[in-house]
Amino acid sequence: MPLYLTSLNSGSNGNCYYIGNGPEAVLIDAGISCRETERRMMRLGLPIRNIKAIFITHEHTDHTRGVDVLSRKHNIPVYITDATYRCSRLNLEKSLLRTFTANIPVTLGGLRINPFIKRHDASEPHSFTVSSNGLTAGVFTDIGVAGEQVVYHLSQCNAAFLEANYDEKMLERGRYPLYLKRRIRGEEGHLSNDQALELFTTHCLPEMQLLILSHLSAENNHPDLVKEIFSKHANGTKIVVASRYEESEIFCIGK
């Protein structure tokens, strides 16, 4: 059974990623409204009932904006650490609230979700891989520096959502104030195009099928630039740039 992936939205205006094996799926973050999540999944032909859980990477609102309503309306459990929940503005139904621990997988039917720690300016940030039937896909966004955990889990993936947030020259010449530029470049900020490219060319599986470049800055990056940079090094990997305005198509790996 293959894995199916789509980006429902990706960027500072909202992040929501879908990974599933067909009848079962999870959302990594829910940073767009419940209504918009429903609309985009409907356009893709993805039933909400397939969503077995929502996993939250960290408390920033571009990752949590739609969680409360989506979880309550469709009775979907939410996996979130205690520290992240305390620092968020979420008010989840207690019966739908779940927690997780880094490097201890959560099994939901045929899906195995593995949380791991990353570096970002949040209380207790994590990323996740999702595995089923020998295939693994992961979400690697909102990362300042790619530590050992990020590198290891990326190296296990057949497909990945990988952050390529900013172009160094565009950020340097842009209108952001100095403190914000330093935050973005910092060890708890975001990955640049160059950092993401190094991860891809150095640590990804040679047989990686799909790379979805994600969380692009509207001010300091451009989809065409990112696509051009990574396509030169694709070596058979399908390169896609996730949109901050609409859902992607559904991608299938492992057929």
C-alpha positions as CSV (number, residue, x, y, z in Angstrom):
1,M,0.0,0.0,0.0
2,P,1.5,3.4,-1.0
3,L,1.7,6.6,1.0
4,Y,-0.3,9.7,-0.1
5,L,0.9,13.2,0.7
6,T,-0.4,16.7,0.1
7,S,0.3,20.2,1.4
8,L,-3.0,21.9,2.3
9,N,-1.0,25.1,2.9
10,S,2.6,26.0,3.6
11,G,4.0,29.3,4.8
12,S,3.8,31.9,7.6
13,N,0.1,32.3,6.8
14,G,-0.6,28.7,7.7
15,N,0.8,25.2,7.6
16,C,-1.0,21.9,7.3
17,Y,0.4,18.7,5.8
18,Y,-1.5,15.5,5.1
19,I,0.2,12.0,5.1
20,G,-1.8,8.8,4.8
21,N,-1.9,5.2,3.5
22,G,-5.4,5.5,1.9
23,P,-8.0,4.7,4.5
24,E,-5.9,6.2,7.4
25,A,-4.2,9.6,7.5
26,V,-2.8,12.2,9.9
27,L,-2.4,15.9,9.7
28,I,0.8,17.5,10.8
29,D,-0.3,20.9,12.1
30,A,-3.6,22.6,11.3
31,G,-2.6,26.2,10.7
32,I,-5.5,27.1,8.4
33,S,-9.2,27.4,9.4
34,C,-11.4,24.4,9.8
35,R,-13.6,25.6,6.9
36,E,-10.6,26.0,4.6
37,T,-9.2,22.6,5.6
38,E,-12.5,21.0,4.8
39,R,-12.7,22.9,1.4
40,R,-9.3,21.9,0.3
41,M,-9.6,18.3,1.3
42,M,-13.0,18.1,-0.5
43,R,-11.4,19.5,-3.6
44,L,-8.8,16.8,-3.4
45,G,-11.4,14.1,-2.7
46,L,-10.0,13.3,0.7
47,P,-12.6,12.5,3.3
48,I,-12.2,14.1,6.7
49,R,-13.1,10.7,8.3
50,N,-9.7,9.5,7.1
51,I,-7.9,11.8,9.6
52,K,-7.2,9.7,12.7
53,A,-5.2,12.4,14.5
54,I,-3.6,15.9,14.3
55,F,0.0,16.2,15.4
56,I,1.2,19.6,16.5
57,T,4.9,20.6,16.0
58,H,4.8,23.8,18.1
59,E,2.5,26.5,19.4
60,H,3.0,29.2,16.8
61,T,-0.4,30.2,15.4
62,D,0.5,29.5,11.8
63,H,0.6,25.8,12.9
64,T,-2.3,25.8,15.3
65,R,-4.9,28.3,14.0
66,G,-7.5,25.7,13.0
67,V,-6.9,23.0,15.5
68,D,-9.6,23.7,18.1
69,V,-12.5,23.8,15.7
70,L,-11.3,21.0,13.4
71,S,-10.7,18.7,16.3
72,R,-14.0,19.4,18.1
73,K,-16.2,19.4,14.9
74,H,-14.9,16.1,13.6
75,N,-13.9,14.4,16.9
76,I,-10.2,14.2,15.9
77,P,-7.6,13.5,18.7
78,V,-4.8,16.1,18.9
79,Y,-1.3,15.0,19.9
80,I,0.6,17.8,21.5
81,T,3.3,18.0,24.3
82,D,2.3,19.5,27.6
83,A,4.7,22.4,27.3
84,T,3.4,23.3,23.8
85,Y,-0.2,23.1,25.0
86,R,0.5,25.4,27.9
87,C,2.2,28.0,25.7
88,S,-0.5,27.9,23.1
89,R,-3.9,29.6,23.0
90,L,-5.7,26.3,22.3
91,N,-8.7,25.1,24.3
92,L,-9.0,21.5,23.2
93,E,-11.6,19.0,24.4
94,K,-10.0,17.0,27.2
95,S,-11.3,13.8,25.7
96,L,-9.5,14.5,22.5
97,L,-6.2,15.7,24.0
98,R,-3.2,13.4,23.7
99,T,0.4,13.7,24.5
100,F,3.6,12.2,23.0
101,T,7.3,11.8,23.9
102,A,10.2,12.2,21.5
103,N,11.4,9.1,19.9
104,I,8.5,7.0,21.2
105,P,6.3,6.1,18.1
106,V,2.6,6.5,18.2
107,T,0.7,3.7,16.3
108,L,-2.7,4.5,14.7
109,G,-4.0,1.6,12.7
110,G,-1.4,1.0,10.0
111,L,0.4,4.3,10.6
112,R,3.4,4.7,12.8
113,I,4.2,8.3,13.7
114,N,7.6,9.0,15.2
115,P,8.2,12.4,17.0
116,F,11.6,13.9,17.3
117,I,13.1,17.1,18.7
118,K,14.2,20.0,16.5
119,R,15.6,23.5,17.1
120,H,13.2,26.4,16.8
121,D,12.1,29.4,18.9
122,A,9.2,27.6,20.6
123,S,8.6,25.9,23.9
124,E,9.1,22.3,22.9
125,P,9.3,22.0,19.1
126,H,9.1,18.6,17.4
127,S,8.9,17.2,13.9
128,F,7.4,13.9,12.7
129,T,7.9,11.1,10.3
130,V,5.0,8.8,9.3
131,S,5.6,5.3,8.2
132,S,3.4,2.5,6.7
133,N,4.2,-0.7,4.9
134,G,7.9,0.0,4.7
135,L,7.5,3.6,3.4
136,T,8.3,6.8,5.4
137,A,7.5,10.4,4.8
138,G,8.4,13.3,7.1
139,V,7.8,17.0,7.8
140,F,11.0,19.0,8.3
141,T,10.0,22.7,8.7
142,D,10.6,25.5,11.2
143,I,14.2,24.4,11.9
144,G,17.0,26.7,12.8
145,V,19.9,24.2,12.7
146,A,19.5,20.6,11.5
147,G,20.8,18.5,14.4
148,E,21.4,14.8,14.6
149,Q,17.8,13.9,15.0
150,V,16.7,15.9,12.0
151,V,19.5,14.5,9.9
152,Y,18.8,10.9,11.0
153,H,15.1,11.0,10.3
154,L,15.5,12.8,7.0
155,S,17.9,10.1,5.9
156,Q,15.1,7.5,6.4
157,C,12.5,9.1,4.3
158,N,11.2,8.1,0.9
159,A,9.4,11.5,0.7
160,A,9.7,14.7,2.7
161,F,8.3,18.2,3.3
162,L,11.6,20.2,3.7
163,E,11.8,23.8,4.7
164,A,13.5,26.2,2.3
165,N,12.4,29.4,3.9
166,Y,14.7,32.1,2.6
167,D,17.3,33.1,0.1
168,E,20.4,34.6,1.8
169,K,20.8,37.5,-0.6
170,M,17.1,38.3,-0.6
171,L,16.9,38.3,3.2
172,E,20.1,40.5,3.4
173,R,18.8,43.1,0.9
174,G,15.2,42.9,2.1
175,R,13.2,45.3,4.3
176,Y,13.1,43.2,7.4
177,P,14.6,44.9,10.5
178,L,18.0,43.6,11.6
179,Y,16.6,41.8,14.7
180,L,14.2,39.8,12.5
181,K,16.9,38.9,10.0
182,R,19.0,37.6,12.9
183,R,16.1,35.6,14.3
184,I,15.4,34.0,10.9
185,R,19.1,33.1,10.4
186,G,19.6,32.0,14.0
187,E,20.0,28.6,15.4
188,E,16.3,28.5,16.4
189,G,15.0,30.2,13.2
190,H,14.5,28.8,9.8
191,L,16.4,26.9,7.1
192,S,17.7,28.8,4.1
193,N,17.7,27.5,0.5
194,D,21.4,26.6,0.9
195,Q,21.0,24.8,4.2
196,A,18.0,22.8,2.8
197,L,20.0,21.9,-0.4
198,E,22.9,20.7,1.7
199,L,20.6,18.4,3.7
200,F,19.0,17.1,0.5
201,T,22.3,16.4,-1.4
202,T,24.1,15.0,1.7
203,H,21.6,13.1,3.8
204,C,18.6,12.1,1.7
205,L,18.2,8.6,0.3
206,P,19.5,8.2,-3.3
207,E,16.1,6.6,-4.1
208,M,14.0,9.4,-2.4
209,Q,10.9,9.7,-4.6
210,L,9.5,13.1,-3.6
211,L,10.8,16.3,-2.1
212,I,8.2,19.0,-1.3
213,L,10.0,22.4,-0.6
214,S,7.9,24.0,2.1
215,H,7.4,27.1,4.3
216,L,8.8,29.6,1.8
217,S,9.0,33.2,2.9
218,A,6.8,35.5,0.9
219,E,9.3,38.3,1.3
220,N,12.7,36.6,1.1
221,N,12.3,33.7,-1.4
222,H,10.5,32.8,-4.6
223,P,9.1,29.4,-5.8
224,D,10.8,29.6,-9.2
225,L,14.2,30.2,-7.6
226,V,13.8,27.3,-5.2
227,K,12.6,24.9,-8.0
228,E,15.5,25.9,-10.2
229,I,18.1,25.3,-7.4
230,F,16.8,21.9,-6.3
231,S,16.0,20.6,-9.8
232,K,19.7,20.8,-10.7
233,H,20.4,18.2,-8.0
234,A,17.2,16.1,-8.2
235,N,18.8,12.9,-9.6
236,G,15.4,11.3,-10.2
237,T,13.7,12.8,-7.1
238,K,10.4,14.7,-8.0
239,I,10.8,18.3,-6.8
240,V,7.7,20.2,-5.8
241,V,7.3,23.6,-4.2
242,A,4.4,23.9,-1.8
243,S,2.1,26.9,-2.1
244,R,1.2,29.4,0.6
245,Y,-2.1,30.1,-1.2
246,E,-3.6,26.7,-2.1
247,E,-3.4,23.0,-1.7
248,S,-1.0,20.9,-3.8
249,E,-2.1,17.8,-5.8
250,I,-2.0,14.5,-4.0
251,F,1.3,12.8,-4.4
252,C,1.7,9.0,-4.2
253,I,4.9,7.2,-3.3
254,G,5.7,3.5,-3.3
255,K,3.4,2.4,-6.1
